Amino acid sequence: MIEINKLKAKIYSRLGQNGAAFSIGLMEKQKIESNIYVISADMSEPVGLGRFKSKYPNNFINMGIAEQNMIGVAAGMTSEGNKVIVDAQACFLSMRSCEQIRQYMGYMKQNIIAVGISSGFALTFFGNTHYAIEDLSILRSVPGITILSPSDAGQAAKALIAAIDLNKPVYLRLTGTLNCPIVYEDDYHFDIGKGIEIKEGSDLTIFATGIMVSHALQASEVIEKKGFSVSIIDMHTIKPIDTEVIKKHFGSRLFVSIEEHNIIGGLGTAISEYLSSEKQSPSLFRIGISDRFSNPGDYNHLLSENRLMPQDIAEDILTKLEFS
């Protein structure tokens, strides 16, 4: 339904993951299914829901800044056979609504799609109260929830459509800001639960998620200049983790996970949990936010402070390789 080409990739990039998911992916899906409803925690403008509200006013509810109530209302609507998408800032959706997500989406298995916008450091100068660096670890522990973290804006649109079709509880984590880095300029098939092998190498395998896929690609260029061969896997699905693609690369000298999230509880933890059940596997080097709060600033400043810029990532991996 959503096809990627160079021109579309640029347009989606300008919209960012939030805008591409809601103004492109959702609009395409709504043409086919009329029982999709969106409930927003007063975030309709930041996520680009203007077109949707104008064309489908009866399918939109602004719940206001009441994330907990929003999940409860969504649960009631899904129990009557509707498909419901809720959106809120990822920090508040995951933390403030944790109990409601656990009870309604986990325990009661209501097929709500919870979209966490502006995750990671996207809210920049709002500070640590608004950074979502724990959302994966919080929601990954809720039984039965699928967790998606798309790598670019085009994939965010594909992921939202796939989440609607899945008919299960989903947390969709959107990262980055406007002018989101482009990973895919050509079309491809998006499968929930199946990592995408972007690059094939033999020395190390990088598993990245969200905006960090783009940074991993840039870092790999630096690493390869030092004579190392690099595989890169886009792990857009955090739960269920793709164990097949992990096992396929057991011949690597080193595994690396990269995420814009605390290194505790996210992608790196999901991979390490699987590796702990295997007798022989490469060691895993986890790159992310090192269990700390950050000094507020603009987006690149925050990534740089946490050594998540491509050059930092390359340097840290090369140092690790020297001692592995």
N, C-alpha and C positions, 0 to 999 in steps of 0.2 A: 504493500500500500504506500509506504514512504520509500521512494527511490532516491538514491544518493548519486549526484554527479558533481563536477567541480563548481558549477554555478550555484546549485542548491546548497552545497556544503558551505559556501561563502555566506549565503543568505542566512542559513541556520546559525552559523557562527556569530553573526552580528546580533542575533536575537538572544544568544546564550542558551544554556540548557533549559532554563525556566521557560523562556519564550518559545523555543522550538517545540518543547513538549506540549504546551498548552495552545499556542496559536497555530501550530501546524499539525502535530500528531492527533490531538484531541478533536480538532475541527474535521479532519479526515475521517476519523472513526464515528463521529456524531452523524455524518451523512448516511451511515449504514445502520446504526443502532440508535433508536430514539429514546431509549430508557436509561441513558447515561446522565447522571446528575453530578454537579460539582458543588461542593460546600467549601467555602474559603474562610480562613481566619483573618479576614480583612486584608488579604494579600492579592486580590484580583488584579490590581494594576501592576505590581512588581512582576507577576508571572505572565503577563500578557493575555489576560482573559477578556479583554475588551471586545474582540470580535465575537467570542462565544456568548457573552452576556447580551450583546445586541441582537444576535441571530436567534439565540435560544434562551430568552429571559426566564421562561418557566422551568428551565433546567439548572438554574443557578441560585444558590443561597449564600448570602454573606452572613456568616455566623458571628462576625465580630471577633474581637480578641478573646475567644472562649474555646480554646483548643479541646479541652476535656469534654465540654458539651457537644462540640462538633463531632467527635468520635461516637458519642452516644446517639446523636441524631442520625448519623450515617449508618450505624448498626440497625436502627429501626427501619430505615429505608431499604437497606439490602435484604432484611428479613422478609420484605414484601416483594422481592424479586427484581429490584432495581440494581443497576450498577452505579456505584458511588465512588467518586474520587474526592479526597479531601486534600487541601494544601495549607501548609503553614511553614513558618521558619523552622528548619530542621532541629534547632536547639530546643525549641519549645514543644514541638510535636513529639520528639522522642522522650523528653524528660518530664514535662508537665503532664503529658497524656499517657505516660507509661502504663499506669494501672488500667486505663480504659482500653488501650491497645491490647494489653495482656488478656483482659476479660472478654472483650468483644471480638477481636481479630484472632487471638490465640485460642482461648478456651472455647468460645462460642463459634469460632471459624466463620465469622461473617466476612464476605468477600469484599472488603474495603481496600481501595488502593490509597495508601497514605503517602503523599508526596512531600518529602522534606526539601524545601527550597533553601538555597543559600547555605549549604552545609560547608563543613570545613571552615576556612577563613574568609568566606565570601563577604561577610558583613563588616569587614575591615575595621573602620574607626568606631564601630559600636562597642568593640571590646570583648573581653572574655565571656561576659554574660551572654553574648550572642554567637559565639563560635560553637559549632557543632563538631566536636572532636571525640565525642563519646557515643554518638548515636548508633553506630554499628554494633558496638559491644553491648549496649543496652538492649536493642531490639533483636539482635542475633540470638539472644538467649530465650526469646519467647517462642515456644513450640509452634511449628506449623506456618511460620511467616517466611515468605520468599523475599530476599533482599537484593535489589538491583542498584548498580552504581555505574551509569553510562560514562563512556570515555569522551564523547564530544556531543555537540548539540544535535547533530543528525541522529546519533544513536539514542539520545534522550527521547526524541519523537518516536523512534522505533520501539524503545523500551516501554513507553506508555501504552502504545497499541498492544504490545505483547502482554503487558500486565492486565489489560482489560480482557483480552482473550483467554487468559489463564484461568479466570474464575476462582481465584484463591486469594487469601489475604496477602498483600504485597506492600513492602516499604520501598519506595523509589527515591533514591538519594541523588539529588542534583548538585553538582559542584561547579565551581568557576563563576565567572562574571560575564558581562557582555564581551563580544569579540572572543568567544571561547576558542581555544586552539583546535584546529581541524586535524583529525586522525585519519578519517576515511574520505577520499575524494571520488571513489567509485562505489557502486552498490555492492551489497553483500547480504548474506542471510543472517538474521539475528535470532538465536535460539536461547531461551532462558536456560541457564544451567550448563551452557557450553561455552567455555572460553575460546577466544579467537586467536589463532596463532598468526601474529602479524609478521614475525621475522623468525627465521630458522638459523640457529647457531649450535655450536658444540661445547663451548667452554662454560658458559653460564646461562641460566634461564631467569629472566626477570618476569615476575607476575605483578602487573600493575592494575590499578583501578581508578576510575574517575579521571580527572584532569592529569593525573600522574602518568597516564599512558603516553600522553604527548611528551611529557618530560623524560620518560624512560626512553622513548625513541631518540630524543636529542642527546641524552646521556650516552646511549649506545654508540653513537658516532664517535664520541671522544674515546670510549673504551676500545672500540675496534681499531682506532689509530695506534693503540698500544699493542696490537697484535692478538687481541682476544676475539673469539667468535661468540656472538650474542643471540639468544632466542628471546623474543618478547611475546608474552601472552596477555591479551586484554581480558582481565577477569571481571567482566561487567556484572557477573552474578556472584555475590558473596555467600549467599545461602539459597539453594544447596551449592556447595563448592564443587567445582569440576575436578573430581579425583582422577579421572581418566587422563586429562591433559597433564596433570601433575606427574602421574606415574610414567607417562610417555617420555618425560624428560629426566628420568632418573640417571641417565648417563652423564648429566652435566656435572661439572666440577663444583659448582656452587649454585644455590637457589637464592634469589633476592625477591622480596616483596616490597612494593612501594605504595603508600597510601597517604592521603591527606586526612589523617585520623591518628589518634593515639595508637602507638604500636601494641598496646594491650587491648585485646578483644576484637580487633578488626580482621582485615584480610590476612595479615601475617599470622595471627593466632589461628584462624581457620585452617590455613595451610599446615601450620605446625601440629595442630590436633590430628590431622590426617597422617602426617609423617611419623608421629609417635606410634602409630599402629603398624608401621612398616619396618621390617628388619633392616633393610639396607636402602638408604636414600642420601642424597646430598645434604650438607648442612644448610640451614636457612639463615640468611642475613636480612633482618627486618629493618626497613627504612620507613620512617613516619615521624610523628610527633612523640618525642621521648618522654612521655608521661609528665608533662609540664604545661603551665600556662604561659602565654606569650605577651610580649609588649605590643600593644595595638599600633597599627600603622596601615599603610596601603597593602594591597594583596601581595605584590612581589616582595615587599619588605617582610611580611609574615612568613612567606615561603622560604625566603633567604635566611631568616632568623632560625628556622627549623631545618635548614639544610635540605630543602626540597626543590631548589632550583636545579636545572639539568647539570650544570658544572659541579655543584656540590655533590649531587648523586653520583656522578661519574668518579669524582675524587674518592668518595667513601667506598665505592665498590672496588676501585683499583687498589686501595689500601688493604681492603679485606682479601682480595685475591693474592696479594703478596704474601699473606700469612696463612692462606688456606692450603 
